[in-house]
Amino acid sequence: MSTIGSFEGFQPVSLKQDGDEQPSEADCLSTEEGAPGKNSAPKQISRQPSVTESTLYPNPYHKSYVSRKYFVTRPGAIETAMEDLKGHITETSGETIQGFWLLTEIDHWNNEKERIVLVTDTTLFICKYDFIMLSCVQMQRIPLSSICRICLGKFTFPGISLDKRQGEGLRIYWGNTGEPSLLSRWNPWSTEVPYATFTEHPMKYSSNTLLEMCQMSGLTSKLIPTIEKAHKNSTGSGSKKEFRVLMEPILIETYMGLMSFIGNRNKLGYSLARGSIGF
């Protein structure tokens, strides 16, 4: 006969705190199989193959992804720019465009600027085009008859300059002297510098279309005979200017280069996707 205080038939149960490890099914099976008196090897449990696959996202700094940051490489951007500029020049001057190039202009302080260069029978156009808003921001008009010389060669700097640049370029001089004044030379925002320096666009190899449009050789082969023809047809008074094509180094007269280092490293002269600022 059972009495109050007798706990027969009950087994003690141990309670585990949160975070204690719970025995898995595999642990229980291995314990049972490893009981005394049984000399059987542990049984292995086969796992079902996973139906999901995990892959790494492509490197966003790969060349194909870097090119997408430039708005000029977006589908239809360069075609829209060509149509806009052709229509604008035809309406304002009545001239027909003979060639269309996408280049990088290097100013007298070694700052890079994305530019579109157009050539007609009588004029050289240097256009600043906003590929984000797809609109022309600024257009510089240079009569071909005023161009006095073209220089082709590698970039050089003064001997004591800390600024450097690799590669080759093209410089077009116009006006009487073709050299900037002292005030213009030391003004980084001067628009009175009587020459323009160009090199190839960094997205030259991103597509076949840009590969053809970014070649400086195509510009020189079209520009030189057009300038010579414009000089022959010029009827201005006085002696005609002599047009020369020189193969010589292109001097960029900068010394510290801090301004160009910051601007060129961050591609501030290009229509570029700058990324998300918000969160």
N, C-alpha and C positions, 0 to 999 in steps of 0.2 A: 504494500500500500504506500502510495506516494504521499509526501507531506509537502507543505509550503516551504520553501527553502531548498527543496531538492531540485536539481537542474539536470536530472537524467534525461537523456534523449536530445539534448541540445549540444551543439558543437560551437566552440568559440570561433568567432569571425574577426579577422584583423582588418581594420580600416586603414587605407592609405591616403596620405595627404595629396592635394592637387600638385601635379608636376612629377609624382613618382612614376617610374616607368612601369607600364603594364606588360605582362608576359605576352609575347606574340604566339600565334598558332604554331609557328616553327619551333619555338622554345618548348612548348608543351609536348609536341611530338618527339622532339629529341630527348626530353626527360623520360617519357614513357618508354622509348626504345632503349634507353640506357639503363633500365632497371636492373638490379642484381639478378643473376641467373640467366641472363639472356646475352648471348654473344653475337648479336647481329650488328652489322655496320649501320651508321646513321643513314637514314633515308633522305635523299635530296628532293626538294620540292621544285619543280620546274615552273618558271614564271611565264606568263603570257606576253608576247611581244607587244610593245607600245604601238598604238595606231597614230600617234602624233609624232611630228618631226620638228626639230628645233634647228633653225638656221640663223647665221649671223647676217645682219643687215649690211648691204654693200658699203664700203668705205665712202663716206660723203665727200672726202677730199680726193677721190679718184678723178682722173682727168675729165671723164664724161660728166661728172657731177659738178666739177668746178666750172665747166663751160656754161652750165645752165644759169650760173649767177650773173653772167653778162646778158643783158636784155637784148643785145643785138643778135644773139644766137636763138632767140625765141622764134617759133614758127611765124612767118609773115612779117617780122619786124623790119628786116632790111628791104624787103619788097615794098612795104608801105612807105619807107623813107625815100626810096627811089621815085615812086610815083608822086609823092608830095613835092619833092625838089624839082622834078621835071616840070610839073604843072606850074610851080611858082616862078621858075626862071623863064618859062615860055610866056607867061602872062606879063611879067615885069619888064623883060628885056627883049623878048621875041627871039632869043637865041636857041639853038638846038644843042643838046648835050652830046659830046663826042665820046666821053668816057666817065666812069663812075668808080671811085676807089674808097675803101675804108682803111684808114691809116691812123697811126698815133703821132700827134704833133708833140714836139719837145720844145718848150719855150726857152728863152734865154737864161732861165734859172733852173733848167733841167727838170721841169715839171711835165709830166705826161698828160696829154689831153686827147680824148677820143674825137676824131674828126672825119668828115666825109669830104673828099676832094673831087671836084667836077671840072671838066675841061670843055670849053666850047671853041669856036673858031677864033674868037677874039679875047676871051676872058678865062681867068682861073678863079674858081670859087672855092673857098674854104669854109665849110659849114659845121657849126656846132649843132648837133641834132640830139634831142632828148628821146632816147629809145624807150623810156618809161611812159611818157605822155604822148609819144609819137608825134612830135612837133619840132619845127625848126626854131632854135633859140637865137642864133646869131649867124650871119653870113658875111664873109669878107670877100670883096670883089677886087681882083687885081688884073688890070689890062695886060695882055700878053706882050704888047709892044713896050711896056715899061720894065719888063724883066731883063736884067743885064747879064746874069750868069747863074749857072747851076753847078753845085759841087756834089760829088759823090765820093764817099770814103768812110773810114772808121771814125768813131767818136774819140776825141782827145780832150784833156783838161790841162790847166796850168800845172807846172811841176809841183807846186806846194799845195795843190788842191786836195782836200779830203774826199771829194765827190768822185765817183767813178761810174762808168756805164760801158757795157760791152756791146758789140755789134756794129753794124754799118747803118748809114743813113743817107738822106738826100736833103740838101739845103737849096732853097730858091731865093735869090736876091732880086730886089727891084729898086727903082728910084735912081737918083743921081749917084750916090756914093755906095749904097748897099750896106752901109755900116750904121749901127745905132748911135745916137748921141749919148753923151755921158749920163745925162739925166735918165734917159730911157733904159740904159744898160743897168743902172742900179735900182730901177723901179720894177719889182716883180710883177706888177699888174699893168705895166705899160702896154698899150696897144699900138704904139708908133714905131715898133721895131721893124726895120725894112727888110725882113727876111722871114722865112718859115722853114722849120726843120722837121723832117718826117722820118719815121721808121715803121717797121711792120707791126700790125695789130697783134696782140697776144693771142687772139682767137683765130689766127690764120688757118690753122689746121683742124678746126672744129667741123667744117663741112666743105664740100666741093665748091659751093657757091662762094663762101668767104675765102677759100684758097685762091681763087682767081681774082677776087676784088682786093685782096690785101697785098698783092705783089707790087713792090716798088718798081721792078723792071718793066711792068706793064705801063705804069705811069710815065716813066722816063721815055720809053719808046714812042708813046703818043704825044707827050708834052713837047719834047725837043723839036721835032719837025713842025709842030703847030706854032711854036714860038718863032722859029725861023721864018715861017710864012707870014706871020703877023708883022715881023720887022720889015719884011720886003714890001708889004702893003701899006705900011704907015706913011702918012703924008705930012707929018709934023714939020714945022720950020726948024732950021738949024741942022747940024750934023746928026746923022742917025747914030743911035747907040750900038755899040758892038756887043753882040751876044756871044758868050763863051761857055763851054762845058769843061769843067776841070775835074780831074781825079786827084783829090787831095784830102787829108784828114779834116774833119769837121770839129772846130774848136767850140766847146761849151765853157764859157768863162765864169765858172762858179768855184768857190773856195771851201766854204764850210759844208754846204749842201744839206743842212738840217731840215729846211722847209721841204725840199724835194724828197728827202728820205722818208719823212712822215707821209707826205702825199702819195708818193709812188708805191710805198709799201702797202698802203690801205686802198690803192686804186681809186683815189678820190676824183680823178679826171675821167672816169668811165661811168656809164649808166649801169650800175651794179646793184644786185639785191643785197642789202645790208643785213638781212636777218631780222628776226623778231626781237623787239625791244621789251614788250610786255611779257607777262607770265600767264 
